Structures are given as structure tokens and as C-alpha cells.
Amino acid sequence: MSLSALAGKTAAILVTHGFDESILINLQKQLNEAGVKAKMVSKENGLINGWAGKQWGLSYPVDGVWRETVAVDYDIMIIPDGDQHIKALLSVSHVKRIVSAFLREKAPSLLIGGGVELASSLNLVGDIAPDHDAHVCRDDHVVVAGRSAPIPEMIDNLALAVSNAVDAVDAA
């Protein structure tokens, strides 16, 4: 799959303290290589902490805040895994509003691990789910990946979802 569909796109990565740091670091690296502008969007400006194994990880700068985020400002939505992070996201109305807008408008989205649970709680992703922890599956616009799925496979499927979104707009 050609990653050229991702070039120049802007991704909203919805995060809060406790996201899985190893997934996010590798994901950001590959998004960067594909030409995606990845923006960390969180509860408030400043820094948020990742989770590295069994302890707090590094601090990461926030690029935007949930209360000011609208889906039309981004081309792609990404929700990384992380137990603490997902529990927090599940309880925030701004996050539910953002996720609902992306999924309702069929914007390309990547849901990793617990990110699937968040989207499922809004009844907007149907039955799409990975068969196991290391699997990636996709419908036209939503890519769902298990916690240990290969990042290159996630990125390839995200590029397909972006291509599908472009094709749908061109057909309309």
C-alpha cells in the first residue's frame, strides 16, 4: 500500500495521562515518516505523561485541548491504548463529542486496544473488532488494532481508510 494518501494530513491523537508510551512513540515515528502532522490533543495545555511498562514514562507536550477541538480541523483521529488513559477518556464529554463527530462523519480513524472500547461505548463502530491482540482490521474508514498489533500494518490500513475517504468525497 502506498502511504502517499497520508502525506500532508493532520491527525488528532486523543490522549491523557497514562497512554501506552511505546505504542505512541513508534506510531508517531511512522506517521512522521508518512508525512502526517500528528497533534497531541488532551484535557489541558502543558505536558502529559505516558505509561512505560509498570511505571510512569516521559512527559509529552500537548498541541491542543479537547474543549477547543473540532473534528473538521483534523483529517484523521487516533486513540492509542493505555488502561489508565482509556478510563479517563471514557468519562469526558468533550472526548465523546470529538469521537462521535469523527465516526459519524466517517473520518479516517485508528483505534488501538482500549480505544476500541471508547468508540464502542458510543455505539458508532458496529461489530468491528480485532480477532486477537496482534490483529488489525478495517472497514471503510475505521481501523481497529489490538494492543500488540504491528504498527506498520496499522499505518498501511490507515492509508487505505484515508484513500477510501477521499474516494467517497470525490464520488459525492
C-alpha angles and dihedrals in degrees: 000000000000113000091204089102087070097051113115095007122132119224126202108213106198108213146152134174113314103034115151102270098197093055093046095048093052092042093051091049093054093042088052091050089051091053098254120147101223114201122192108223117191146151096282141359120270127053133334127196127235125214117242113193105299100348143050114285133201129319120253130197119246117230099190142005128239097235090059097040122108123180095232090067090066136052098205137029122209127186111188125204128262127130097225092042094051093048089055094045092051091063100049120095094202090056091049089050093051095045091046092051094051095046096041090052091045093239114169108271137179117205116188125194108311090015086079090059091053094052092042090054087064092052091233104116103054117206098331110132136139116264091229143352096281098044132102124202133176142193120193096297110001123077115196120193133184120236095264099034115135112267094220089058090050091051093047091052091045089054089053091050090051090049090050091051091051091048091050092052092047091051093051 
